[in-house]
Amino acid sequence: MRRAATAAAVALLVWLIPVTLAGQVRRDMAERRSDRRQIATDRAQLAGDVADVRRLEGLVGELDAARTARDGAREQAVLARIGVELRREAAEGRRDAVQDRAETAGSRSEVRSDNRELRRDRRDAATAQSPAEAVDDRRDLGRDRRDRRDDVRDRRDDQRDAAASALRAARQQAILGELRSLQPRVASRDGAAMARQRALLDEFLNVARADARATGRELGEDRRELREDRRETRDDRRERREPH
């Protein structure tokens, strides 16, 4: 009776292995589609970030020119346009911070999935029925350990990006608040207030430039993740073709 139950359990395991591998291949393909969508998003965002920086640089240059020419009407018009641009940039920064937090949650989920696969690989290696199967199980374990290292690194990158994004968004909000508080003194032509306003505009520009650089780094990271997911798909398809 015990031998029959054991044989049934083994038969069930043999049936489940291809099903599990097929599910893994489908998950790999879904991850690749997600990678491609993220790459497209990052490309568009990078182009937008660069355009935002150039537009703000141009406006600050116009402000300097208006003040040099002592053209008060032009100065006020440019300041109004700068205000619109800064508020729009700050809103984008808040959205980016939310998106980066969501990506961090996704990368944590991938590491948890890797941990489950490694536990399964270790169980398989411990119950190998032949030397050839043991070699195959050790190879699978090695692949999944490599995949987990990649995903742990991706999680670390996402956590770093999310923390930096949150700091940039917070600093943009703080700059906006200080600029608003300076408006009455700037309107009365207070020299110290005008100098501080100009310094804050430069700082906001530097934050915007850092944001564009971060988007460029994230684009590179997403391209690397796509290469890794393609490799994982090849490995899983190869494993699926192997006899079990």
C-alpha positions, 0 to 999 in steps of 0.5 A: 500500500505504501509503495503504491502511494509513493508511486502515485506521489512520484507520478503526480510530481512528474506530471506537475514539473512540466506544468510548473515550468510552463507557468514559469515560461509564461511569467518570464514572457510577462516580465519581458513585456513589462520590461519593454513597456517600462523601456518605452516609458523611460525613453519618453520620460527622458525626452520630456525631462531633457525638454523640461530642463531646457525650457526652464533654462531658457526661462531663467535666461529670459529673467536675467535678461529682463532684469539686466534691461530693467524691464519690469513688465517683461520680468513679471511676465517671465516670473509668471511663466517660471511659476507655472513651469515649477509647479508642473515640474514639482507635480511630475516629481511627486508622480515619479516618486509614487511610480518608483515606490511601486517599482520597488514593490514589484522588485521585492515580489520578484525576489520572493518568487526567486526564493520559492524557486530556490526552495523547489530546486533544493527539494528536487536536488535532495530527491534526485532519482539518478546521477543524471537527474542530480546533475540536472537539478544542480544546474537548475539550482545554479541558474536560479541562484544567478537569477536571484542575484540579478533580482536582488541587485535590481531590487537594490537599484529600485530602492536607491532610485525610489529614495533619491526620487523622494528626496528630489520631490521633497526638495522641489516642494521646499523650494516652491514654498520658499519662493512663495514666501519671498514674493512680497519682498521680491515685488518690493525690489529687495535685493537680498530676496531677489538674489535668494530667488535667483539662487533657488531657481538655480537649485531647482534647475539642478534638481531637474537635471538630476532627475533627467540623469536618474531617468537615463540610469533607470532606462539603462537598468531596464534594458539590462533587466530585459536582457536578463529576463530573455536569458531566464526565458531561454533557460526555462524553455531549455529546462522544459525540454529536458526529460523529467 
